[in-house]
Amino acid sequence: MANLKIKNLQKGFEGFSIIKGIDLEVHDREFVVFVGPSGCGKSTLLRLIAGLEEVSDGTIELDGRDITEVSPAKRDLAMVFQTYALYPHMSVRKNMSFALDLAGVPKAEVEKKVNEAARILELAPLLERKPKHLSGGQRQRVAIGRAIVRNPKIFLFDEPLSNLDAALRVQMRLELARLHQELQATMIYVTHDQVEAMTLADKVVVLNAGKIEQVGSPLDLYHQPANLFVAGFLGTPKMGFLKGRISRLDSQGCEVELDAGTRIQLPLSGPSLSLGSPVTLGIRPEHLNLAKPGECSLTVTADVGERLGSDTYCHVNTACGEPLTMRIRGDMASRYGEQLHLHLDSEHCHLFDADGLALTRPLRAAA
């Protein structure tokens, strides 16, 4: 078993608070991803779990055992760093076996574990090579293999793909997903890349300024963001935002008058809403379409377009200068400066109050 529980975890440096009271549970065999912008505290949180940083306050428990003050070597965790940190003078085999050799593990057991890790990571033909003779992706697999042979309760990954080129990142992302399935291990993974978070995680933890903004499955966070920060951070291209005010409230939801010049009825409500309340409407690129005759529309001006083959991302600006992105078929495009009329799909619009908190759909009366 490998269940991790973090209670009111705090960390400060020279009077500055970096981690601000985090509570979190990681369950056995989960793949949990910490994601957020640079400086949000995600790597510091991982290092606190690993024991590489001293906790200012709070506790860390592993399977009910308090490990807050336990040394890194005795926590039964294994960390894979952003830089591979391989010994250049050692072979792949020796790099993978080094920690076991130091611990006095019998040679036959060491060889068995190294060979098994090499099989899983397809490193068997490379075991006698030195790191300088390996590609970036192969070096990263050796670093992962070094963690595997220790058979830890939890694997910790600190942005392990950030030094790889785009094609290798995609390949290694798939390999990590397969590795998680094959090992059935508990993994905690830090990244600033929300694509990695969406594609790898069972559970995503979105961090901002040392605090957790939201925890949930990738699709839960994508479709039901708790606030403006999460809504704008997850998704490529990002969600577009339009300012407006509440112009009508009823039992079915509300009507929003957008500053950009149209009104839209939404099945959304919240206790913070009243007539005239300032709100922000959010909509993702795939939920913007060219308006059909007779549909309520938003007039925008086309900016540049990005043709990606199967899709085209059409960037536009409202009359207020608010940027939006529309995802359309790859064989379509707009002309720079062209005026377009967009239909906003009300069923897929998000609404946020003046504090940036998401509003919910009203409860329907029972039939």
N, C-alpha and C positions, 0 to 999 in steps of 0.2 A: 504493500500500500504506500501511497505517497500523497498525503493531503496536507496542504500548507495553509496556515491561517495567520493573517497579519492583523494586528489590533492597534489602532491609533498610532501608527508608525510615523515618527518625525525625525527629520535630519536638518541640522543647521551648520553653516560654515561661517565663521568669523562674524557672527551676529545676524547673518542672513538665513532666512528659513527657506529650505529647498524642498523638503518633503513635509507636507502640512496635514498630518493626521490621517493617514490612509488606513482604511479597513477593507480587507479583501480575503476571499477564500479561493484556493486553487484545488480542485478535486483530482482524485486519482485518474491518471491516463488522459487528462485534459491537455489540449494544446492551447495555451493562453498567450495572447500577444499584447504587449504594452505598446501603444502607439501614441504619437503626439508630436508637436513641433520641436525643433531644437531648443534645449533649455527647459523643457517641461518637467524634467526629473525622472524620466523613464530609466535611463542607464544608472542613475544614482539608486533608484529603487531596486534594480537588479543586483547591484553591488552590495546593498544592505542585506538582501536575501542571501547572497553568497558569503557574506561575512568579510568582504573586502573594505567595507566602510563601517565605522562605529555608529551605532544607533543612538540618537539623542534622547528619544523617548519612545515608548510602545514596546510591543513584543512580536516575535516571530516564532511560530510553533510548527513543527514537522511531525505529523502523526501523533499529536498530543504532547510532544516533548518540546520544551522551551529551548530554542537554539540561539536566542538573541545574543548571548555572550560566548557561545561556543566558537572555537577557532574554525577557519574555513576548511581545513583538512579533515575535521571530524564532523562536518555537517552532512556528509553523504550526498553531496551535490557535485555536479561537474559543469564547468563553464567553458563555453567556446567563445573566444574573443573576436572582435572585428579584425584585428591583425592576427594572423595565424599563430604567431608566437612559437614557431617550430625551431628546434635546435638544428642549425645549418650543417653541423659536422656529423650528425647522426642520420642513419638511414630511416626510411619510413617505418620499418619494423621497430627500430629502437625508439623512435619518437613516440610510437603508440604504446610501447611496453614500459617506458621509462618510469612512470609513476608506480606501476606494479612491481618493477624490479626494486625500487627504493623501499617499498612496503614489505619486501621479503616474500612475495608470493612465489610458490614453487614454479620452477621453469616450465614444467609440463602444462600447468594451468595457464601460465602467461602465454605460451605458444598457442594453446587452444583458443583463448580469448582474442588474441591478435588475429589469428586466422579467420575466426568467425566474423570479426568486425571488418576485416578485409574483404570477405565474401559479400557481406551486406552492402558495402560501399564500392564494390568492384575495384578494389585496390590490390588484389592478389598479384598481378603482374608487376607492380611497382614497389613491392616491399623492400627491395634492396637498393632502390634509388635514393639519392639525397634530395632535399627540398628544392635546390636550385635547378634540378632537372625536371621539375613538375610545373604544370600550368597552375594558374590561380585557382581554378575550380578543384584541381587535384589536391592542392595544398589545403584548401578548406575542408575537403573530405578527410584528409589525414587528421586535421585538428578535431573533427567530429569523431573520427575513429578513436582518437586518444581519450575522448570522453566516454565512448561506448564501452571500452574495455574495463572501465572502472565500475560498470554496472551501477550507476548512481540511482538514488530514488527520484531525483529531478534533474533534467538537463536545462541549463541556462544558456541562452544564446544572446550575445550582445551585438546586434547589427552585423551578423556574419556574412552578409552578401554585399555590403556597401562598397567593398573594394573590387568587385567583379564588374565586367562590362555587361551591357544590357542582355545579350543573348545568354551569357553564363548565369546571370541572375535568374532568368526564367528557368533554365535547366536545373539549377540548384534548388530553386523553390519547389519544383516537382519532386526532386530527390528527397528533400526534407519531409514533404507530405507523405511520400511512400515510407520513409524511415519511421515516421511516427506510427503508421499503420502496422509496420512489421514488428517494431519493438514493443508496441502497446505501452509506451512510456509517457510519463508526465513531463511536459516541456513548457518552459516559459521563454518567450522570444521577444526581444526589443527591436523595434524598427521605427523609422520616421516615415517609411513608405506605406501609405494606406492600402496600396494594391497587395502588398505582402500580407498585411493584416487581414484583408477581406478574403484572400484565397487560402491562407494557411490555418486560421484560427478556428477552434471550437468556440472560444470566448474571447472577445476583444475588450481591452481596458483602455479607454481613451483618457489620456492625461493632459492637463493644462495647468501650468504654473504651480506644479507640486500637488495638485488635487485631482481626484478622479471625477471626470465629468459624466461618464456613463459606462456601464458594464453590460454586456449582452452578446448574443450571437451576432455575426457580421450582418446578416440580413435584418435582424431586429433593429440594429443601430442605423442601417441604411434606410429602412422604411419608416422607422419610428424614432428619429433623433429626439433626445430630451431637450435640446436647446440649440441656439444658433451656432455655437462653436462646433458641436458634433455634426450638425447638418452641413456646415461649410467645409469641415475637414474631410469627411468620408465621401468618396465619390469622385470619379474622373470621367469627364470634366466635372467641376464642382457645381453644387446647387446654385441657382441664381436667386437673388433677393430683390424684392420690390417693396418700397415703403408705402404705407397707406394709413387709413383710419376706418374705424367701424362706423358704417352709415346706417345699419339696421340690425336689430337683434330679434330673433323669434325662436319658437320651439324647435325649429329644424336646423338652426345654426345662426349664421351671421352673414351680412353683406359687407364687403370691403370696398371702399373707394380708394383706388390706387392713385398715388401722386402722378403716375405716368399717364393717367387719363382714361380709365375705364372702371367699371364696377363688376364685381364677381361675387356670386352667392356661394358660400362654403358651408359644408356640414360640420362646422367646428365651433366649439364654445369653451368658456373657461370663466372662473370666478373673477378674474382680473379685468374682464371685458365690460365696457359700458359704451354708450353712444359717444363717438368722438375719440375713443381710446386709440392711441397710436399703435400700429402693429407692423410686422414685417411678414410678407408672404414669400414663401420659398417654393421653388419648383425646379425639378431636375431636367436636364437636357432632353431625355427621352420622353418627357411628358409635355413638351412644347411641339405644336404642329401648326402648319399653315391653316389659317381659318377658312372654312367653307362659306359660301354665300349664306347670309342670314345669321351666322354665329357671332356671338359677342367676341370682339377681338381687341388686341392690344397692338397699336401701331409702333413699329420700331424701324430703325435704320440699319441696314446691313453693314458690318465692318468686314474684317478679313474672314476667309474660310480655310479650313484644314481638311484636305482630302486624304483619307486613310485607306482607301480601297473599298471595303465593304460599307463604311460610314463616312459621312462628311460632317464636321463640326462647323456650324455656321454661327459666328460670333456677331451679335447685334447689340444695339444700344437703344434704350427707351428715350423719350423726349426729355426725361430728367437726367440723362446720362448714365443710367443704371445698366451695367453690362449683363447680358444673358447669353447662354449658349444653347443652340438648338441642334439636336442630333437627327440627321436626316439620311436618306439613302446615299450610298457612295456615288451614284451617277447623277445626283442633283447638286446644285450649287447656287449661290446667290451672287449678284454683282455688287461690288463695293459701292456704297452710297444708295443702293436700291431701297425703296420703302416697302416693308413687308407688314402683313397683318397676321398676328399670331393668335391661336386659340389656346387658352390655359385650361388644362383638364382639371376641373374642380375636385374630382375624386382623388387626385394625386397631389393637390396643393398642401403645403404645410403652412401653419400660421403660428407666429411667435409674438408674445406680448412685449410690452415696453422693457421688461427685464430680460428678454431673450429666451423665455421659457416657452416650450411647445404647448399649444392648446389642443384639447382633445375633442373627439366627436361626441355629440350629445347622445344620451341614452334614449332610445326609441321607446315610446309608450307601449306596454303590452297590448296585444290585440284582444 
